Amino acid sequence: MNFELITTSSGSRARAGKLTTSHGQIETPIFMPVGTAGSVKGIHSRDLKDDIKAQIILGNTYHLYLRPGISVIESAGGLHKFNGWDGPILTDSGGFQVFSLGDIRKLTEEGARFQSHIDGSYHLFTPENVIDIQRSIGADIIMAFDECTPGDADFDYSKKSLELTQRWLERCFKQFNNTQPKYGYEQSLFPIVQGSTYPELRKAAVAHVKTFEADGYAIGGLSVGEEEKIMYEMVEVATADLPENKPRYLMGVGTPVNILEAIDRGIDMFDCVMPTRNGRNGMLFTSEGVINIRNKKWQNDHSEIDKNGHSFVDHHYSKAYLRHLIISGEMLGAQIASQHNLAFYLWLVQESRERILDSSFESWKKEMTLKLMQRI
């Protein structure tokens, strides 16, 4: 994998770059649609490429491990062949999903023992087998196994959690270096910067991950309950010391405003379930603000979803029609809303890139942020 930093904004840390993987190039900043179980919910691969303009998608190690199972994915020749997506793929390590299980998981030095949310069966994730699982899935970019610390964790817990993540990281890289890709192309392992809401822990985490000279670096443990102001502060702390010539990935974030603020602070890559999850529930993101399409005010509004004329996708559905579908519980409604939201997120990061390249990012971001915070 190769990353080329093209330019940095003169008035902020915002960056434009180009990431090259075995399955294609990615222009950064970039948003990665989340394909939890090997698919982006309700979206065909052709629509991801042609309408949404996705350049890379994300798969979830935890969910794919449980269903359909690693043997099925291996027999298909990896996730790319299994799901028909021929572009780059990134997989998380399952750390966040295990963290989310709460009482049905237990952390030890060995790893994380947990019960399946599907059938209650017991499983163990270790740094070693998580690397092996991701080798079998075959993503271009894979994540180290870590503990995602809660946003309200105290300093002592956060420090012990970070130290465990650091010990697990050593084991992840050892296993990664002792194994080979399974499908004839290279994979890159990203370590994850943890440290909760404590600057000194975040700085220590950055210093540690830099010792591995990885192809890129992720920032985790944010947008998990802490205030937005604190999240931005922790991003600033991390990006201040991460290598300039490597991509930075902020995991699981977030709203359109969160993304613009993080780009401003030097982040290159994002993922979040918000575009599809909120879309299925009738929340639409537009260039003028947020729409709750369930509201009766849209019942006879036959204009396009985005009043500025940005359809973002080739299908020009009206607000009234989409409201009818959502209210009626029609599957097509959830699909259209998800497709629109994803296309909007991809437009937002691509427009950010263009603004960074032409040196207008700061003024554009200020104007756009005010619009994105409005409820229409």
DAQUI-V807489 format. One record per helix or strand. SS is the DSSP state (H for helix, E for strand). FROM is the first residue (numbers start at 1). LEN is the number of residues. If there is no record, write none. Layout:
BEGIN
{{SS FROM LEN} {SS FROM LEN}}
END
This chain:
BEGIN
{{E 2 7} {E 15 7} {E 24 5} {E 30 6} {H 45 6} {E 56 4} {H 61 6} {H 70 7} {H 79 5} {E 88 4} {H 95 6} {H 102 3} {E 105 3} {E 112 4} {E 122 4} {H 127 11} {E 141 3} {H 155 23} {E 188 6} {H 199 12} {E 216 4} {H 228 14} {E 247 4} {E 253 1} {H 256 9} {E 269 3} {H 274 7} {E 283 4} {E 289 4} {H 296 3} {E 304 1} {E 318 1} {H 319 10} {H 331 27} {H 361 12} {E 375 1}}
END
